[in-house]
């Protein structure tokens, strides 16, 4: 369901302790959502553009409602209506009614109230049999008294953002598997191609081009594994802890069953944090996961930069490999083709590093009993995951798969002076070769090695 153009002119009015606010007539959100939009928006990054987060919020609300039903907190009719409303959001419906800025201040209150109001209105719609007439009245289902029963913004958003990150990682996980497999195949393909290595950007010994690519594949595999472990650690959550960890406002029965209900709703191996006060105060689990993502990004920057260097030329550079041509590289030089896919990957990774800095700042600036910047940390992780997923797909499909080796150029470079000297050193020793270099010119020394190989 979407908000039509006519709704901009047809309004309903809702009131709270701060006054009254006009809201589009058929909007599922209410006054608390509108206050967040008017008071706290700055980034243009709206919650409706983060479907994983909306679905995760709905899953948490569904689990909480099921726990409230089992604990006898909600009447069956009200609980059933809320569960049905949650299912609508989980199925991807009504996401355009999530209009708060995902980076708003206030510890995530706008996010929680946006989902509470949407669910309350959907629940009342199902009970009333009609959307029109039920909006904003909250009878019989109230966004706080019923939808938010036994919860607070703190434990709802804490849990939901972690579930969203786990869900958001799934696509990147698959892209990284494809990238590693492709890199591994290229390593095997190039294992018979001898070229030159470089240290300090200077000529070094001979190396198989496949060995170079095996290093790329290995670092990618290691960083992928570490990132995945850090993501799975986010399944330890604090639902039931309410605001600061003492669970005030939630019944013992609710707290006893809510994590089990969350497991049933999500099918994920969610667990309760050991110390719920720690969970409210500290977001180092998010910071750790973000740091692993940034380490992956840093490693991919190195790989992408190496591909740019190895493909530089085609005549005045290294030119040891050829990258696929995907588009014209210049509006000035006819026929010039640039390494635009590796450059896109590099820029994507720069953005991921920027997102990580925000996450680390959110950790650093937490105060006292609740880190109110947790939502911003989670949103930036979701941004980083999305960007890296997209760029990883392009990197594999448009670059890595069709990289070719320039064997003639590799052979030429492998037979230059420093690789020859290195070969001689292995046969004659460092001192003997140093003496030869004082007594003979480069061509004489290269010819000596050729004679020894005959």
C-alpha positions in Angstrom: 0.0 0.0 0.0 1.3 3.5 -0.8 0.3 7.0 0.1 -1.5 8.6 -2.9 -1.0 12.1 -4.2 -4.4 13.0 -2.9 -3.4 12.2 0.6 -1.2 15.2 0.6 -4.3 17.3 0.7 -6.5 15.1 2.8 -5.4 15.2 6.4 -6.4 13.8 9.8 -5.3 15.4 13.0 -3.8 13.7 16.0 -2.9 15.2 19.4 -0.5 14.5 22.2 0.9 16.5 25.2 2.9 18.7 22.8 -0.1 19.8 20.6 -1.7 18.6 17.4 -0.2 17.4 14.1 -1.7 17.0 10.7 -1.0 13.6 9.1 -1.9 12.3 5.6 -5.4 10.8 5.9 -4.5 7.2 4.9 -1.0 7.1 6.4 -0.5 4.1 8.7 2.0 6.0 10.9 0.9 8.5 13.5 1.9 11.6 15.5 5.1 10.2 17.1 6.4 9.3 13.6 5.6 12.8 12.3 7.3 14.4 15.2 10.5 12.4 14.5 10.3 13.4 10.8 9.9 17.1 11.6 12.3 17.3 14.5 15.1 14.8 13.9 15.5 14.3 10.2 18.9 15.3 8.6 20.3 12.5 6.4 17.7 11.7 3.8 18.3 8.0 4.6 14.7 6.9 5.3 13.8 3.7 7.2 11.6 2.6 4.3 14.8 2.0 2.2 16.1 -0.6 4.7 13.8 -3.6 4.2 15.9 -5.9 6.3 15.5 -3.6 9.3 11.7 -3.3 8.8 11.3 -7.0 8.5 13.5 -7.6 11.6 11.5 -5.0 13.6 8.3 -6.8 12.6 9.8 -10.2 13.6 10.8 -8.8 17.0 7.3 -7.3 17.5 5.8 -10.6 16.5 7.9 -12.6 18.9 7.1 -10.1 21.7 3.4 -10.4 20.9 3.5 -14.2 21.0 5.3 -14.0 24.3 2.8 -11.5 25.7 0.0 -13.9 24.6 1.6 -16.8 26.4 2.1 -14.7 29.5 -1.5 -13.5 29.4 -0.5 -9.9 28.9 -2.6 -9.4 25.8 -6.2 -10.5 24.9 -6.2 -13.2 22.2 -8.1 -11.0 19.7 -5.6 -8.1 20.1 -2.6 -10.3 20.0 -3.8 -12.1 16.9 -4.4 -8.8 15.1 -0.9 -7.6 16.0 0.6 -10.9 14.8 -1.3 -10.6 11.5 -0.1 -7.0 11.1 3.5 -8.2 11.7 3.1 -10.8 9.0 2.2 -8.1 6.5 5.4 -6.3 7.2 7.5 -9.5 7.1 6.0 -10.2 3.7 7.2 -6.8 2.4 3.9 -4.9 2.5 3.4 -1.3 3.7 7.2 -0.5 3.8 6.6 2.9 2.3 4.9 4.0 5.6 8.3 3.9 7.4 9.3 7.5 6.8 11.6 8.4 9.8 15.2 9.2 9.1 17.1 6.1 10.1 19.9 8.2 11.7 17.6 10.2 14.0 18.6 11.0 17.6 16.8 9.9 20.7 18.1 6.4 20.9 15.9 5.0 18.2 12.5 6.2 19.6 11.3 7.3 16.2 12.0 3.9 14.6 10.2 2.0 17.4 7.2 4.3 17.3 7.0 4.2 13.5 6.7 0.5 13.6 4.4 0.6 16.7 2.0 3.0 15.0 2.0 1.2 11.7 1.3 -2.1 13.4 -1.5 -0.6 15.6 -3.2 0.9 12.6 -3.0 -2.3 10.6 -4.2 -4.4 13.5 -7.2 -2.0 14.0 -7.9 -2.2 10.3 -8.2 -5.9 10.5 -10.4 -5.7 13.6 -12.6 -2.9 12.2 -12.7 -4.4 8.7 -11.8 -1.1 7.2 -8.7 1.1 7.2 -10.6 4.4 6.9 -12.1 5.4 10.2 -9.6 3.4 12.3 -6.5 5.4 11.6 -5.1 7.4 14.5 -7.9 6.4 17.0 -6.0 3.3 18.2 -9.1 1.4 19.4 -8.8 -1.3 20.5 -5.1 -1.8 19.6 -2.8 0.9 21.0 0.8 1.4 19.7 2.3 1.6 23.2 -0.1 -0.2 25.5 -0.4 -3.3 23.2 2.1 -3.3 20.3 5.0 -2.2 22.6 3.8 -4.2 25.7 6.7 -5.6 27.7 9.3 -3.8 25.5 11.3 -0.6 25.2 12.9 1.1 22.3 16.2 -0.1 23.7 15.8 -3.8 23.5 13.6 -3.8 20.4 16.0 -1.8 18.3 19.1 -3.4 19.8 17.7 -6.8 18.8 16.2 -5.8 15.5 19.3 -4.0 14.1 21.4 -7.1 14.8 18.9 -9.4 13.1 18.9 -7.0 10.1 22.7 -7.1 9.9 22.6 -10.9 9.9 20.0 -10.8 7.2 21.9 -8.1 5.3 25.1 -10.2 5.4 23.5 -13.1 3.6 23.9 -11.6 0.1 27.5 -10.5 0.7 28.3 -13.9 2.1 27.3 -15.5 -1.3 29.2 -12.8 -3.3 32.3 -13.4 -1.3 32.1 -17.2 -1.9 31.8 -16.5 -5.7 34.7 -14.0 -5.6 37.0 -16.5 -3.8 36.1 -19.4 -6.1 36.8 -17.1 -9.1 40.1 -15.9 -7.7 41.1 -19.5 -6.9 40.3 -20.6 -10.5 42.4 -17.8 -11.9 45.3 -18.8 -9.6 45.2 -22.3 -11.0 44.9 -20.9 -14.6 48.0 -18.7 -14.2 50.2 -21.2 -12.3 52.2 -21.9 -15.5 52.9 -18.2 -16.2 56.3 -17.0 -15.0 56.6 -13.3 -14.3 58.5 -10.9 -12.0 57.7 -10.1 -8.4 58.3 -6.7 -6.8 59.2 -5.5 -3.4 59.4 -1.8 -2.5 58.0 -1.3 -6.0 61.4 -2.5 -7.3 62.2 -5.6 -9.4 62.6 -8.8 -7.4 62.6 -12.6 -8.1 60.6 -14.7 -10.5 57.2 -15.8 -9.4 54.3 -17.6 -11.0 51.4 -15.3 -11.7 49.2 -18.0 -10.2 51.1 -17.7 -6.9 50.3 -14.0 -6.8 46.6 -14.7 -7.4 46.7 -17.4 -4.7 47.7 -14.7 -2.2 44.6 -12.7 -3.3 42.4 -15.7 -2.8 43.9 -16.6 0.6 43.4 -13.2 2.2 39.9 -13.0 0.8 39.0 -16.4 2.4 40.5 -15.4 5.7 38.8 -12.1 5.9 35.5 -13.7 4.9 35.7 -16.2 7.6 36.5 -13.6 10.3 33.6 -11.4 9.1 31.2 -14.3 9.2 32.1 -15.2 12.7 31.6 -11.7 13.9 28.2 -11.5 12.2 27.0 -14.7 13.8 28.1 -13.3 17.2 25.3 -10.6 16.8 22.7 -13.3 17.4 23.3 -12.8 21.1 20.6 -10.2 21.9 18.9 -8.5 24.8 15.1 -8.8 24.1 13.3 -8.8 27.4 15.9 -6.4 29.1 13.7 -3.4 28.4 15.5 -0.1 28.8 18.8 -0.5 30.8 18.9 -4.2 31.4 16.8 -4.9 34.5 13.7 -5.9 32.6 11.4 -3.5 34.4 8.1 -3.4 32.6 8.2 -7.0 31.5 6.7 -9.9 33.4 8.8 -12.9 34.4 6.8 -15.2 32.2 7.3 -12.9 29.2 11.1 -12.8 29.8 11.1 -16.6 30.2 9.7 -17.2 26.7 10.4 -14.2 24.5 13.8 -15.5 23.2 12.3 -18.8 22.4 9.5 -17.0 20.5 12.1 -15.0 18.6 13.9 -18.2 17.6 10.6 -19.6 16.3 9.8 -16.5 14.3 13.3 -15.9 12.8 14.5 -19.6 12.7 17.9 -18.1 13.7 19.9 -19.4 16.7 19.3 -16.3 18.8 20.5 -16.3 22.4 20.2 -14.0 25.4 23.2 -11.8 26.4 24.9 -12.9 29.6 24.8 -9.4 31.1 21.9 -7.3 30.0 23.2 -4.1 31.6 26.3 -4.5 29.4 24.1 -4.9 26.4 22.5 -1.5 27.0 25.7 0.2 27.8 28.1 -1.1 25.2 28.0 -1.8 21.4 31.4 -3.3 21.0 29.9 -6.3 19.3 28.7 -4.0 16.5 32.1 -2.2 16.5 33.9 -5.6 16.2 31.8 -6.7 13.3 32.2 -3.4 11.6 36.0 -3.6 12.1 36.0 -7.0 10.4 34.0 -5.5 7.5 36.5 -2.7 7.2 39.4 -5.2 7.3 37.8 -7.0 4.4 37.4 -3.7 2.6 41.0 -2.8 3.2 42.2 -6.1 1.8 40.0 -5.7 -1.2 41.5 -2.2 -1.8 44.9 -3.8 -1.9 43.8 -6.5 -4.4 42.0 -4.0 -6.6 45.0 -1.7 -6.6 47.3 -4.6 -7.5 45.1 -5.4 -10.5 45.3 -1.8 -11.6 49.1 -1.9 -11.4 49.5 -5.3 -13.1 47.2 -4.3 -15.9 48.7 -0.8 -16.4 49.8 0.2 -19.9 49.1 -1.3 -22.3 52.5 -0.2 -23.6 54.1 2.0 -21.0 53.1 0.0 -17.9 53.4 -3.4 -16.3 50.8 -5.0 -18.7 51.2 -8.4 -17.2 47.4 -9.0 -17.2 44.5 -7.7 -19.2 41.3 -6.7 -17.6 38.0 -7.0 -19.4 36.9 -3.9 -21.3 33.5 -2.8 -20.1 33.2 0.8 -21.4 35.2 3.7 -22.8 37.7 5.1 -20.4 38.1 8.6 -21.6 36.2 11.4 -23.3 39.6 12.8 -24.5 41.8 9.8 -25.5 40.2 7.6 -28.3 40.5 3.9 -27.6 41.6 4.4 -23.9 40.2 1.8 -21.6 40.6 2.3 -17.8 40.4 -0.2 -14.9 37.0 1.2 -13.9 35.7 -1.9 -12.1 38.7 -2.2 -9.7 38.4 1.6 -9.2 34.7 1.2 -8.3 35.6 -1.5 -5.9 38.2 0.8 -4.3 35.8 3.7 -3.9 33.2 1.4 -2.5 35.7 0.2 0.1 36.6 3.8 1.0 32.9 4.3 1.8 32.9 1.2 4.0 35.9 2.6 5.9 33.9 5.8 6.4 31.0 3.8 7.7 33.2 2.0 10.1 34.6 5.2 11.5 31.0 6.3 12.4 30.5 2.9 14.1 33.7 3.3 16.2 32.7 6.8 17.1 29.2 5.6 18.2 31.0 3.1 20.5 33.4 5.7 21.8 30.8 8.2 22.7 28.3 6.0 24.5 27.6 7.3 28.0 26.4 5.8 31.3 23.5 3.3 31.2 22.5 3.4 27.5 24.3 3.9 24.2 21.8 6.1 22.3 24.0 6.1 19.2 23.5 2.3 18.6 21.0 2.9 15.7 23.4 5.1 13.8 26.1 2.4 14.2 23.7 -0.3 12.9 22.6 1.8 10.0 26.1 2.5 8.9 26.9 -1.2 9.0 23.9 -1.9 6.8 25.1 0.8 4.4 28.5 -0.8 4.3 27.1 -4.3 3.7 24.9 -3.1 0.9 27.7 -1.1 -0.9 30.2 -3.9 -0.6 27.7 -6.5 -1.8 26.9 -4.5 -4.9 30.6 -3.8 -5.7 31.7 -7.3 -5.0 29.2 -8.6 -7.5 30.5 -6.3 -10.2 34.1 -7.0 -9.3 33.6 -10.7 -9.8 31.3 -10.7 -12.8 32.8 -7.8 -14.8 36.5 -8.1 -13.9 37.8 -11.2 -12.2 36.1 -13.8 -14.3 37.7 -12.7 -17.6 41.1 -11.5 -16.5 43.7 -12.8 -19.0 47.5 -13.1 -18.6 49.9 -11.5 -21.1 52.4 -14.4 -21.2 54.8 -12.8 -23.6 55.1 -9.7 -21.4 55.4 -11.8 -18.3 58.2 -13.9 -19.8 60.1 -10.7 -20.8 59.9 -9.2 -17.3 60.9 -12.5 -15.7 64.2 -12.5 -17.7 65.2 -9.0 -16.7 68.4 -8.3 -14.6 67.3 -8.7 -10.9 65.5 -12.0 -11.4 68.6 -13.3 -13.2 70.9 -12.1 -10.4 68.6 -13.8 -7.9 68.8 -17.1 -9.8 72.6 -16.9 -9.8 72.7 -16.1 -6.1 70.9 -19.3 -5.4 73.5 -21.2 -7.4 76.7 -19.4 -6.6 76.0 -17.6 -3.3 75.6 -13.9 -2.4 79.3 -13.0 -2.2 80.2 -14.7 -5.5 77.4 -12.9 -7.4 78.4 -9.5 -5.7 81.9 -10.0 -7.0 80.6 -10.8 -10.5 78.6 -7.6 -10.5 81.8 -5.6 -9.8 83.7 -7.4 -12.7 81.1 -7.7 -15.4 78.2 -5.8 -17.0 74.6 -6.8 -16.9 74.5 -8.6 -20.3 77.6 -10.6 -19.5 76.0 -11.8 -16.2 72.7 -12.7 -17.9 74.7 -14.7 -20.6 76.5 -16.5 -17.8 73.2 -17.8 -16.4 72.1 -18.9 -19.9 75.2 -20.9 -20.3 74.7 -22.5 -16.9 71.1 -23.5 -17.9 72.2 -25.3 -21.1 
